[in-house]
Amino acid sequence: GWDQPGSGKSYYAAPIGEITAETYIQDGYALTAYLKERFGQEKIFLVGESWGSALGIFLIDRYHESYHAFIGAAQMIDFAQTERLDYTKAMEIAKGKNDETMLKRLAANGVPPYYGKDVTWKSAVYLNYLTATMAQNPAIHNPGYNTFRDIGSSEYGLLDKINYVRGIINTYNHVYQQLYQIDLRKDHTRLNVPVYFFEGRHDVNAPPVLVEEYFTLLDAPTKEIVWFEHSGHSP
């Protein structure tokens, strides 16, 4: 596992205001080089989940000679379209539940993508709503993240625990709006390593329909979608 710059134990690795997607790509490659040397390997396997799945595509595209294969879990394809689909899904669920409070909050924020200083808080309205929906779905056997368990782990000291939360808020607010121009269906349709997508059948956060569209367009030595029938966003 890797605490990226601006998060957890790496919170102070780079000033938040200077972090871009390129920061993560360069650091990801530096970590790759370290692991190759540490374990005496010419290539390694790479797994990325959610945002990390897009980062993984960037890495294997640019540095394919360093990787045996890539596994993208809850693969992100088009960030701006994903936000719009998530917002629409949240509205649909709220209407079905006659949840007037949520409908008002969503309407007040408007349709994403969002820009400026409130990206984290506006996006959290529908993202948390969708996460709660998946947690209540009986078809999903394990809803996924357990934030309190994770930050309570022995690897994290008190400051790390604080920076875990600060990192989520601050990096999401600064970095996420930089990702809205990304669409893998346009810019990364040919890759030189085997690619496997691990998809939760009931994911309403990163819509699998976009993964299926990308899969059709993708040219790779080997490609496969592996469906997790009882999973949501965290297969």
Backbone bond lengths (Angstrom), bond angles and torsions (degrees), N, CA, C in turn:
res aa  C-N    CA-C-N  psi(-1)  N-CA   C-N-CA  omega(-1)  CA-C   N-CA-C  phi
1 G - - - 1.464 - - 1.521 110.74 -
2 W 1.320 116.21 150.53 1.463 121.28 -174.20 1.523 109.74 -131.99
3 D 1.327 115.87 118.25 1.466 120.50 168.27 1.523 107.34 -79.38
4 Q 1.315 117.10 108.54 1.451 121.13 -177.67 1.532 110.54 -70.70
5 P 1.334 118.16 159.31 1.467 120.39 -179.99 1.528 110.98 -54.61
6 G 1.323 114.74 135.55 1.455 119.61 -177.87 1.512 113.17 89.48
7 S 1.345 117.69 9.20 1.464 119.58 -179.12 1.527 110.69 -142.69
8 G 1.337 115.37 147.72 1.461 121.06 173.45 1.513 114.04 49.13
9 K 1.329 116.30 -128.29 1.463 121.06 -178.01 1.522 112.04 -71.35
10 S 1.329 117.45 -12.65 1.463 121.33 178.86 1.530 111.92 -104.77
11 Y 1.319 116.07 21.21 1.463 119.64 -174.46 1.524 111.81 -58.09
12 Y 1.336 117.08 -38.21 1.465 120.67 -176.09 1.529 112.76 -95.43
13 A 1.331 117.70 10.64 1.472 120.12 -176.51 1.519 112.27 -68.90
14 A 1.339 117.11 -25.65 1.459 121.29 178.92 1.519 108.45 -155.10
15 P 1.335 117.99 142.22 1.468 119.84 175.71 1.525 110.18 -59.03
16 I 1.332 116.48 132.45 1.464 120.56 -176.45 1.528 111.43 -53.50
17 G 1.330 116.43 -41.90 1.457 120.55 -176.11 1.512 114.46 -67.41
18 E 1.332 117.22 -12.08 1.466 120.53 -179.41 1.529 112.96 -104.25
19 I 1.323 117.60 -1.74 1.464 120.41 -176.54 1.526 110.67 -79.36
20 T 1.326 114.81 131.45 1.463 122.16 174.55 1.531 108.13 -131.24
21 A 1.313 116.98 176.25 1.462 120.19 175.04 1.524 110.44 -58.49
22 E 1.330 116.52 -35.61 1.463 120.37 179.49 1.529 111.39 -63.40
23 T 1.338 117.27 -33.34 1.469 121.09 175.89 1.520 109.96 -57.15
24 Y 1.326 116.26 -47.63 1.454 120.92 -178.49 1.527 111.59 -67.15
25 I 1.320 116.85 -37.56 1.461 120.13 179.51 1.529 110.15 -63.63
26 Q 1.321 116.81 -47.25 1.463 120.10 -179.27 1.524 111.76 -65.30
27 D 1.341 116.63 -40.66 1.464 119.65 178.92 1.533 110.63 -69.25
28 G 1.344 116.11 -36.36 1.461 119.51 177.88 1.512 111.50 -63.49
29 Y 1.320 115.94 -38.11 1.458 118.85 178.60 1.529 111.07 -71.80
30 A 1.329 116.66 -36.64 1.471 119.95 176.58 1.529 110.33 -62.38
31 L 1.331 116.90 -40.44 1.457 120.88 177.30 1.527 110.30 -65.74
32 T 1.318 116.55 -40.09 1.463 120.96 176.67 1.522 111.02 -59.19
33 A 1.326 116.20 -47.01 1.465 120.64 180.00 1.526 111.00 -61.40
34 Y 1.328 116.04 -40.25 1.466 120.27 178.17 1.530 110.82 -62.17
35 L 1.327 117.15 -46.36 1.463 121.24 -177.79 1.528 111.44 -65.58
36 K 1.321 116.30 -39.44 1.462 119.70 177.71 1.527 110.54 -60.12
37 E 1.328 116.46 -44.35 1.466 120.26 179.81 1.523 110.92 -70.20
38 R 1.323 116.13 -43.39 1.467 121.04 -176.82 1.525 111.68 -59.23
39 F 1.336 116.27 -39.37 1.457 119.79 -175.52 1.529 113.13 -108.18
40 G 1.337 116.98 8.42 1.462 121.04 175.02 1.518 113.81 61.84
41 Q 1.331 116.09 44.09 1.453 121.30 -177.80 1.528 110.60 -119.89
42 E 1.334 116.21 144.46 1.456 120.17 174.94 1.523 111.37 -79.00
43 K 1.344 115.83 -28.69 1.458 121.10 -179.96 1.523 109.45 -140.11
44 I 1.326 116.16 156.22 1.456 121.78 174.90 1.531 108.83 -129.70
45 F 1.327 115.37 166.71 1.458 121.07 171.32 1.528 108.47 -92.20
46 L 1.321 115.46 146.56 1.463 120.76 -177.09 1.525 109.43 -124.37
47 V 1.331 115.91 130.43 1.459 121.98 175.73 1.520 108.52 -121.73
48 G 1.325 116.94 131.47 1.460 120.93 176.88 1.512 109.80 -133.26
49 E 1.325 116.73 138.08 1.463 121.01 -179.51 1.524 110.63 -117.37
50 S 1.330 116.40 137.69 1.467 123.64 176.72 1.528 109.47 56.44
51 W 1.342 119.17 -121.60 1.476 119.55 177.32 1.526 109.90 -55.17
52 G 1.328 117.38 -37.64 1.463 120.46 179.85 1.514 113.11 -63.18
53 S 1.335 117.03 -21.77 1.463 119.37 178.00 1.524 111.21 -71.49
54 A 1.326 117.08 -34.78 1.466 120.13 174.72 1.526 110.05 -70.19
55 L 1.327 116.17 -43.33 1.462 120.51 177.23 1.523 110.42 -58.54
56 G 1.328 116.88 -38.92 1.457 120.63 178.52 1.521 111.97 -62.23
57 I 1.321 116.82 -39.14 1.478 120.47 177.00 1.519 110.08 -62.60
58 F 1.340 116.71 -42.89 1.472 119.55 179.01 1.530 110.75 -60.00
59 L 1.345 116.29 -40.76 1.461 120.73 -177.01 1.527 111.82 -68.59
60 I 1.329 117.02 -46.33 1.470 117.42 -178.04 1.519 111.46 -72.06
61 D 1.324 116.94 -24.66 1.461 119.94 176.70 1.525 110.66 -68.76
62 R 1.330 115.36 -43.69 1.459 119.63 -175.07 1.525 112.82 -85.14
63 Y 1.344 117.20 -33.09 1.470 121.15 -172.75 1.531 110.51 -126.93
64 H 1.316 117.33 46.37 1.462 121.49 -173.15 1.516 113.61 -57.32
65 E 1.329 116.69 -26.38 1.457 119.52 -177.41 1.533 112.60 -68.70
66 S 1.345 116.98 -11.71 1.460 120.89 -177.60 1.525 113.65 -95.56
67 Y 1.342 117.65 -2.98 1.466 119.27 -171.33 1.526 112.56 -129.04
68 H 1.340 114.92 134.77 1.465 120.97 172.65 1.522 110.25 -68.98
69 A 1.337 115.56 -46.05 1.464 121.21 -175.83 1.518 108.51 -165.90
70 F 1.332 114.79 166.65 1.466 121.06 178.42 1.521 109.92 -125.87
71 I 1.337 115.21 136.69 1.461 122.20 172.84 1.516 108.12 -115.92
72 G 1.322 116.36 118.52 1.459 121.55 176.93 1.514 109.58 -104.52
73 A 1.318 117.32 114.16 1.465 122.26 179.29 1.523 108.83 -99.42
74 A 1.350 116.33 131.75 1.466 120.72 -175.09 1.528 108.86 51.96
75 Q 1.317 114.98 53.96 1.465 122.75 -170.45 1.531 112.20 -59.56
76 M 1.334 115.03 128.75 1.457 121.82 172.93 1.525 108.92 -89.76
77 I 1.333 116.51 138.36 1.457 121.69 -176.08 1.525 111.70 -118.75
78 D 1.318 115.64 -57.17 1.466 122.86 -176.96 1.525 106.30 -133.31
79 F 1.327 116.65 109.36 1.467 120.63 -171.26 1.524 112.30 -67.48
80 A 1.312 117.77 -44.19 1.467 120.00 -178.30 1.525 110.76 -65.78
81 Q 1.323 117.04 -44.61 1.463 119.70 179.38 1.522 111.05 -65.67
82 T 1.326 116.49 -37.43 1.460 119.96 177.36 1.523 111.11 -59.64
83 E 1.326 116.53 -42.94 1.464 119.31 179.90 1.526 110.93 -63.28
84 R 1.315 116.68 -41.39 1.466 119.72 179.23 1.526 111.37 -65.24
85 L 1.334 116.76 -42.01 1.454 120.60 178.11 1.521 111.30 -65.02
86 D 1.338 116.84 -40.11 1.462 120.70 178.31 1.522 111.20 -63.59
87 Y 1.305 116.16 -43.95 1.467 121.27 179.14 1.532 110.08 -61.02
88 T 1.335 116.44 -46.26 1.465 121.10 179.78 1.523 111.11 -62.22
89 K 1.336 116.52 -40.70 1.460 120.84 179.08 1.523 110.74 -65.31
90 A 1.309 117.08 -41.49 1.463 120.51 178.33 1.529 110.71 -62.77
91 M 1.324 116.82 -41.87 1.462 120.85 176.79 1.528 110.52 -61.03
92 E 1.318 116.01 -42.87 1.467 121.13 -179.79 1.526 111.08 -61.66
93 I 1.333 116.52 -44.23 1.463 120.87 -179.68 1.525 110.53 -66.52
94 A 1.335 115.84 -43.70 1.463 120.33 -179.33 1.534 111.17 -62.54
95 K 1.327 116.52 -39.85 1.464 120.31 178.00 1.521 110.43 -65.18
96 G 1.335 116.24 -40.08 1.460 120.33 179.33 1.515 112.76 -64.32
97 K 1.329 115.78 -29.49 1.464 120.65 179.33 1.523 112.75 -94.31
98 N 1.326 116.72 -1.10 1.466 121.19 -172.88 1.529 111.12 54.25
99 D 1.327 114.56 40.49 1.465 121.63 -178.55 1.530 108.60 -86.41
100 E 1.316 115.89 85.03 1.460 121.38 -175.03 1.521 112.44 -64.39
101 T 1.329 116.86 -35.22 1.466 120.39 -179.91 1.524 110.85 -62.25
102 M 1.340 116.61 -46.64 1.464 120.38 179.75 1.523 110.52 -67.50
103 L 1.308 117.46 -40.21 1.464 120.21 179.52 1.526 110.95 -60.19
104 K 1.309 116.78 -39.84 1.462 120.45 179.19 1.528 111.31 -67.68
105 R 1.336 116.29 -40.46 1.469 119.89 179.44 1.526 110.83 -64.97
106 L 1.313 116.50 -43.32 1.461 120.52 179.63 1.528 110.87 -65.30
107 A 1.321 116.17 -43.45 1.465 120.15 180.00 1.523 111.18 -64.55
108 A 1.325 116.67 -38.11 1.467 120.76 -179.29 1.527 111.51 -64.81
109 N 1.322 116.75 -37.52 1.468 120.38 -179.79 1.522 112.22 -77.52
110 G 1.319 117.19 -27.83 1.455 120.98 -179.29 1.516 112.11 82.09
111 V 1.324 114.72 175.48 1.468 121.30 -176.96 1.524 110.26 -75.66
112 P 1.342 118.65 131.47 1.468 120.80 175.75 1.529 110.44 -72.83
113 P 1.344 117.49 170.12 1.467 127.46 13.41 1.528 113.28 -80.07
114 Y 1.338 114.35 154.18 1.455 121.24 -178.19 1.529 110.56 -105.89
115 Y 1.322 114.56 152.37 1.469 120.99 177.63 1.533 108.67 -134.12
116 G 1.331 115.86 163.35 1.452 119.79 177.25 1.516 112.15 101.48
117 K 1.322 116.32 -151.96 1.462 122.20 -170.86 1.527 113.90 -93.02
118 D 1.328 118.28 -7.26 1.460 120.43 -174.59 1.520 112.85 -113.46
119 V 1.329 117.91 22.01 1.459 120.93 -177.49 1.524 111.18 -57.65
120 T 1.333 116.45 -47.06 1.465 121.00 -177.19 1.515 111.28 -57.01
121 W 1.329 116.22 -49.83 1.460 120.33 -172.35 1.517 111.62 -73.17
122 K 1.321 118.09 -36.43 1.462 120.18 178.40 1.532 110.87 -69.71
123 S 1.319 116.52 -43.84 1.466 120.15 179.59 1.527 110.93 -65.71
124 A 1.336 116.12 -34.79 1.467 120.31 -177.25 1.522 111.80 -61.27
125 V 1.333 117.68 -27.58 1.460 120.65 -177.15 1.526 110.17 -59.11
126 Y 1.327 117.22 -52.91 1.462 118.31 -178.31 1.523 113.06 -84.46
127 L 1.340 118.10 -30.85 1.460 119.74 179.46 1.525 111.14 -65.70
128 N 1.325 117.50 -44.94 1.461 120.56 178.27 1.528 111.17 -65.67
129 Y 1.324 115.73 -34.85 1.464 120.51 178.37 1.531 110.43 -64.57
130 L 1.320 116.55 -42.75 1.460 120.66 178.08 1.528 111.38 -68.06
131 T 1.326 116.54 -38.50 1.461 120.60 177.61 1.523 110.36 -61.62
132 A 1.331 116.47 -43.64 1.464 120.61 178.07 1.523 111.30 -63.48
133 T 1.329 115.98 -37.41 1.462 120.68 177.80 1.520 111.08 -62.74
134 M 1.335 117.00 -43.54 1.460 120.47 178.46 1.519 111.12 -65.83
135 A 1.328 116.64 -37.44 1.465 120.43 179.98 1.524 111.63 -63.88
136 Q 1.330 116.34 -27.11 1.468 121.06 -179.00 1.526 112.90 -93.78
137 N 1.323 117.00 -2.10 1.461 121.32 -177.67 1.535 109.31 -80.37
138 P 1.332 118.70 115.19 1.467 120.33 -177.75 1.526 113.42 -64.48
139 A 1.335 117.75 -17.89 1.462 120.47 178.23 1.523 112.03 -74.81
140 I 1.340 116.48 -16.16 1.467 121.40 179.16 1.528 108.39 -97.20
141 H 1.321 116.59 118.58 1.462 120.75 -174.28 1.525 113.62 -83.69
142 N 1.302 116.46 -23.32 1.468 120.30 177.38 1.517 107.02 -141.92
143 P 1.338 118.71 111.45 1.463 119.96 -173.78 1.516 114.76 -68.34
144 G 1.352 117.94 -14.09 1.465 117.60 173.11 1.504 114.67 118.80
145 Y 1.331 116.18 -124.36 1.453 121.78 -170.76 1.523 112.86 -60.97
146 N 1.311 115.18 145.22 1.461 122.11 171.32 1.522 105.56 -128.13
147 T 1.333 115.67 88.12 1.471 120.58 -171.13 1.520 112.18 -59.60
148 F 1.319 117.76 -43.07 1.466 119.79 -177.87 1.519 111.41 -66.35
149 R 1.323 117.36 -36.58 1.464 120.27 175.24 1.520 110.53 -63.80
150 D 1.331 115.81 -44.11 1.462 120.15 -174.91 1.529 112.16 -66.15
151 I 1.334 116.79 -46.55 1.467 117.98 -177.87 1.533 111.15 -76.07
152 G 1.335 116.72 -11.89 1.458 120.02 175.82 1.513 113.01 -88.68
153 S 1.339 117.31 3.05 1.461 120.74 -177.06 1.526 110.93 -68.38
154 S 1.321 115.13 157.45 1.469 120.95 -175.67 1.525 112.25 -66.87
155 E 1.335 117.67 -20.26 1.463 120.43 -179.65 1.522 112.37 -70.20
156 Y 1.320 117.52 -20.64 1.464 121.93 -175.35 1.514 111.72 -104.33
157 G 1.350 115.46 123.93 1.453 120.59 170.70 1.522 109.76 -80.99
158 L 1.335 116.54 -177.27 1.462 120.62 -176.73 1.523 111.60 -60.75
159 L 1.341 117.37 -45.24 1.460 120.34 -179.51 1.529 110.71 -65.28
160 D 1.344 116.45 -37.45 1.465 119.74 177.72 1.525 110.90 -61.92
161 K 1.327 116.02 -39.20 1.463 120.33 179.38 1.530 110.64 -62.24
162 I 1.327 115.51 -42.96 1.464 120.33 178.53 1.528 110.15 -64.88
163 N 1.325 115.60 -43.56 1.464 119.75 -177.31 1.529 112.81 -71.86
164 Y 1.322 116.52 -21.88 1.465 119.99 173.68 1.528 108.98 -59.22
165 V 1.326 115.70 -48.73 1.464 120.80 -178.77 1.530 110.49 -70.63
166 R 1.336 116.48 -44.65 1.467 119.98 178.83 1.530 110.84 -59.43
167 G 1.335 115.94 -39.19 1.453 120.22 -178.56 1.517 112.05 -64.05
168 I 1.348 116.15 -43.01 1.462 119.67 178.96 1.524 110.35 -58.23
169 I 1.318 115.54 -48.07 1.465 120.50 -175.79 1.527 111.53 -68.95
170 N 1.332 116.35 -50.31 1.465 120.20 -170.85 1.527 113.74 -75.55
171 T 1.342 116.94 -42.31 1.469 117.43 -179.18 1.524 110.72 -72.20
172 Y 1.330 116.90 -37.86 1.469 118.92 178.04 1.524 109.50 -60.86
173 N 1.303 115.95 -44.21 1.468 120.43 -177.84 1.529 111.37 -63.18
174 H 1.326 116.39 -39.61 1.465 120.21 -175.68 1.522 112.35 -85.18
175 V 1.331 116.94 -43.20 1.462 120.42 -169.40 1.524 113.01 -88.79
176 Y 1.330 117.51 -38.37 1.464 118.97 -167.54 1.523 112.71 -59.67
177 Q 1.322 116.45 -38.04 1.466 118.29 -179.07 1.530 111.96 -69.60
178 Q 1.330 117.38 -13.26 1.461 120.40 174.24 1.529 112.06 -77.34
179 L 1.335 117.06 -13.20 1.456 121.44 -172.57 1.521 113.34 -96.12
180 Y 1.335 116.89 -3.69 1.458 119.86 -173.68 1.527 113.39 -65.25
181 Q 1.321 118.03 -18.72 1.464 120.59 -179.49 1.532 112.18 -85.22
182 I 1.323 117.16 -6.17 1.462 120.69 -175.47 1.522 110.46 -79.98
183 D 1.315 115.79 129.64 1.458 122.86 172.20 1.526 106.74 -144.22
184 L 1.318 116.91 103.48 1.460 120.83 -176.11 1.524 112.06 -61.52
185 R 1.319 117.30 -24.14 1.467 121.09 180.00 1.521 111.94 -67.17
186 K 1.326 116.47 -19.26 1.462 120.50 180.00 1.521 112.68 -102.46
187 D 1.331 116.48 -35.86 1.462 119.77 -166.90 1.527 115.27 -110.32
188 H 1.336 118.55 -12.24 1.470 119.79 -174.55 1.528 110.41 -140.61
189 T 1.311 116.07 54.79 1.459 119.68 -176.55 1.533 113.19 -91.55
190 R 1.323 117.33 -7.61 1.464 120.27 176.81 1.525 109.39 -127.51
191 L 1.330 116.26 118.71 1.459 122.40 -178.32 1.523 109.03 -127.95
192 N 1.326 116.04 149.90 1.460 120.88 -171.30 1.518 114.49 -103.18
193 V 1.333 117.91 12.39 1.457 121.25 175.27 1.529 108.53 -130.64
194 P 1.334 118.30 157.56 1.469 120.95 175.27 1.529 111.03 -59.10
195 V 1.326 115.86 141.17 1.463 121.76 -176.55 1.526 109.01 -128.77
196 Y 1.347 115.03 130.04 1.463 121.27 178.70 1.526 108.81 -126.63
197 F 1.310 116.18 131.73 1.463 120.92 177.49 1.527 109.15 -106.59
198 F 1.329 116.10 122.80 1.464 122.52 175.76 1.522 107.05 -99.41
199 E 1.331 116.80 109.08 1.456 121.21 -171.18 1.520 112.21 -119.69
200 G 1.329 115.86 129.35 1.455 120.47 171.66 1.524 109.09 -75.50
201 R 1.313 116.29 127.32 1.459 120.63 -176.51 1.530 112.34 -59.60
202 H 1.349 116.40 -27.82 1.461 120.52 -174.28 1.529 112.28 -110.88
203 D 1.315 116.52 26.46 1.469 121.38 178.59 1.530 109.72 -70.54
204 V 1.323 116.95 120.17 1.465 120.32 174.66 1.527 110.98 -112.08
205 N 1.325 116.38 8.60 1.459 120.99 179.10 1.528 110.38 -96.36
206 A 1.332 116.30 -51.07 1.477 121.88 174.63 1.522 106.10 -113.18
207 P 1.321 118.47 92.46 1.464 122.31 -170.48 1.533 113.25 -54.91
208 P 1.339 117.66 120.02 1.470 120.51 -179.96 1.528 113.91 -59.56
209 V 1.328 117.50 -21.67 1.461 119.41 179.68 1.528 111.11 -60.05
210 L 1.331 117.19 -32.98 1.467 120.39 177.85 1.524 110.69 -71.02
211 V 1.333 116.38 -35.29 1.465 120.42 177.34 1.521 110.11 -64.85
212 E 1.313 116.85 -41.00 1.461 120.50 179.56 1.529 110.90 -64.71
213 E 1.327 116.83 -37.67 1.463 120.08 176.25 1.529 110.70 -64.18
214 Y 1.325 116.09 -45.03 1.466 121.11 -179.91 1.528 110.48 -64.62
215 F 1.325 116.35 -41.42 1.457 121.66 -179.42 1.525 110.99 -57.58
216 T 1.320 116.80 -39.96 1.464 121.81 179.84 1.524 111.05 -64.02
217 L 1.312 116.61 -37.12 1.465 121.30 -177.15 1.526 113.03 -83.34
218 L 1.337 116.75 -21.36 1.458 121.13 -170.02 1.518 113.10 -72.73
219 D 1.334 114.84 131.64 1.464 123.17 173.49 1.521 107.44 -108.65
220 A 1.345 116.60 111.09 1.465 121.90 -179.23 1.523 108.14 -145.69
221 P 1.347 118.04 157.50 1.468 120.79 -179.35 1.525 112.21 -54.45
222 T 1.332 116.00 -40.29 1.460 123.43 174.48 1.510 106.96 -144.50
223 K 1.324 117.18 142.20 1.454 120.15 175.78 1.520 108.96 -146.26
224 E 1.332 115.90 145.93 1.457 120.00 -178.63 1.525 109.59 -159.39
225 I 1.321 115.95 143.07 1.460 121.43 169.41 1.522 108.09 -103.12
226 V 1.317 117.10 124.18 1.459 122.34 176.97 1.528 107.64 -107.30
227 W 1.330 116.14 117.07 1.462 120.12 -175.74 1.526 110.87 -92.33
228 F 1.334 115.38 132.00 1.454 122.93 172.76 1.523 106.89 -101.89
229 E 1.337 115.63 105.32 1.460 120.89 -167.35 1.521 113.72 -71.36
230 H 1.322 118.13 -17.73 1.461 120.81 -178.21 1.525 111.53 -120.35
231 S 1.333 115.60 34.74 1.457 120.78 -177.76 1.516 111.68 -127.41
232 G 1.351 114.46 158.79 1.443 121.79 173.80 1.514 109.77 -109.45
233 H 1.347 116.59 -117.07 1.453 120.24 -176.83 1.523 112.81 -80.72
234 S 1.317 117.81 -11.08 1.478 121.04 -177.81 1.523 110.15 -124.22
235 P 1.343 117.29 75.59 1.464 118.82 -176.74 1.539 111.54 -62.51
